[in-house]
Amino acid sequence: MREMLRRAREIAEVIGKHDEAIVVTHIDADGITSGAIAIESLRRAGIEGDIYFVKNLDSEFLEKIANANGFVWFTDLGSGSLDIILKLDIDCVITDHHTPANCHYRYQLNPHDFGYDGAYDLCGATTTYLVAKCLGLNYDLVSIAIVGAVGDLQDSREGRLIGLNRSILKEAVEGRFIEVVKDLRFFGKQTRPVYKMLEYTFDPYLPGISGNERGAIEFFESLGIPLKDGDAWRRWIDLTPEEKRTVVSELVRICVEAGMPVNVIKRLVGETYILLHEEEGTELRDAMEYSTLLNATARYGYCDVGLKVCLGDRGEAFRKAKSLLRNHRRNLSDGIKLVDEIGIVELENVQYFHAGNEILDTIVGIVAGMCFSKANLNKPIVAFAYCEDGVKVSARATQRLVERGVHLAEAIKEACKKVGGQGGGHSIAAGATIPKGTEEEFLRELDRIIGKQLGR
């Protein structure tokens, strides 16, 4: 950690020498929070900044950036394209957590360069925060950094933030920005009627409840827990501690009877992160809901809306974000139902589904991850969806598969070489874009590589 902080200070010194900068960041919750931390810390330092949100750093975009001859701060991306960035001689700094290209750059802050895991130890937002707090009094931005970490699922392995993220979380708690609460780790605890919270829970898939409004209502009726207080629907935060314990116990029983793995069941309850300066009962109070709200803006081309929310807009931007979130949850539910209809095809070492034009390329990876609750946990799941540049590939693994040797980012990169695609990511989650019509060849190559990683 000491070496990382020394590098963060060096990078902050470089940033501080400029009068203006361009922030280039990724289009997801981690990317939006990373960009917000960067652009706000620049503003406070008296540095003019513009921000660009991109799906990936292709050669065409990087050439445009190089021709602009400006100073660039890459957040939540850049490390995987470092070879091209150096070739184009772009004046920049990088705060990223994805697997880096095989080259060194002094002004890059990436946990992988210091022996840490970018999937769990630090995300784009928490890495960017380390530099931001060296730029000035930016300690209040720690809340947004934690939202980014949760949005990047950095807490998914153990049901809590670990590694260097934990050190940053400690800062947030000591500064009275965040409260850590052990609770059910479902979306909607602050805002949804409690039966709707369960109805729209697909990770894990709750038999008879997920996607089934009547089933969710009957679940609470069977436990004798009233769904209304007068005319108002009760939310999870409105239930008594005893009622919450009853619900959790029954959910555990249902999952056990459904034969779910112990590690999945254990993750039903874990740490949740409450933003103390946000209003209770809103989507911004709980870090999980906040990050999902930001994802909803990003996946539908409204990253600027998510950015404004991160920077404090609780008016028009927040209303727009909530509208996008409602649409996002419906699309995820529809995506799960589509996969149920078309089925998941199993190969020797991987399993996959092809959504074509039926699921947006920006959310197909989320759907893939949610499908694990009903798929074969012994094989990575690969999802395809058509996109503007060809075919979007999103791959997800389990922690157990990673421990057995699976590294999706390396496998995806190697398979892409076979078909002329481009990809990267983490050991547990990775993505790519490949030419249309090459899906079968890509799958054959990926299946072979994953088999090799597993020693089969």
ABEGO torsion letter per residue (X at the ends): XAAAAAAAAAAAAAAAABABBBBBBBBBAAAAAAAAAAAAAAAAAGBBBBBBBBABBBAAAAAAAAAAGBBBBBBGBGAAAAAAAAAAGBBBBBBBABBBBBBBBAABBBAAAAGBBAAAABBAAAAAAAAAAAAEBAAAAAAAAAAAAAAAGAAAAAGBBBEAAAAAAAAAAAAGABBBBBBBBBBGAAABBAAAAAAABAOBBBBGABGBAAAAAAAAAAAGBBABBEABBBBAAABBAAAAAAAAAAAAAAAAAAGBBAAAAAAABBBBBBBAABBBGBAAABAAAAAAAAAAAAAAGAAAAAAAAAAGBABAAAAAAAAAAAAAAAAAAAAAAAAAAAEBBBBAABBBBBAEAABBAAAAAAAAAAAAAABBAABBBBBBBBBAAEBBBBBBBBAAAAAAGBBAAAAAAAAAAAAGBBBEEBAABBBBBBBBGAAAAAAAAAAAAAAAAAGX
